[in-house]
Amino acid sequence: EIALKKLRKLDENMECPNCGTKAQPGIGFGNICVKFKTFICDNCKTSHQAISHRVKSITMSNWTMDEVNELTDQRCGGNSAALHIWLQNSPPIGQRYPG
């Protein structure tokens, strides 16, 4: 739980990779999209769940140490990794794909 809370508060995880919403300073987001290993805001949590992505709450779910370790940079987890892996070719937040 302590390791998860530390990851939650890292600067790179304080901005939702989907919509750009900033997390409350010193607290971070309360949800994680398990498929993409990202810390996401409440609005994006709902969107991910709508397309059947598994989303876990940091405080209301049980976490194994293996699950927490998957969220580290070493295992390509966290918002920074998602921006470089999954979202590298997407348009900037708020813009559409050309065409």
VENLINUR-V510775 format. One record per backbone hydrogen bond with DSSP energy under -0.5 kcal/mol. NH is the residue of the N-H (numbers start at 0). CO is the residue of the C=O. If there is no record, write none. Layout:
nh=NH co=CO
nh=NH co=CO
//
This chain:
nh=4 co=0
nh=5 co=1
nh=6 co=2
nh=7 co=3
nh=8 co=4
nh=9 co=6
nh=12 co=9
nh=13 co=10
nh=15 co=20
nh=16 co=38
nh=19 co=15
nh=22 co=13
nh=26 co=23
nh=27 co=23
nh=28 co=12
nh=30 co=39
nh=31 co=55
nh=32 co=37
nh=33 co=31
nh=33 co=53
nh=34 co=53
nh=36 co=32
nh=37 co=32
nh=39 co=30
nh=39 co=37
nh=44 co=40
nh=45 co=41
nh=46 co=42
nh=47 co=43
nh=48 co=44
nh=49 co=45
nh=50 co=46
nh=50 co=47
nh=51 co=48
nh=52 co=47
nh=55 co=31
nh=57 co=29
nh=60 co=56
nh=67 co=63
nh=68 co=64
nh=69 co=65
nh=70 co=67
nh=71 co=68
nh=74 co=71
nh=75 co=72
nh=76 co=71
nh=77 co=36
nh=81 co=77
nh=82 co=78
nh=83 co=79
nh=84 co=80
nh=85 co=81
nh=86 co=81
nh=89 co=86
nh=94 co=91
//
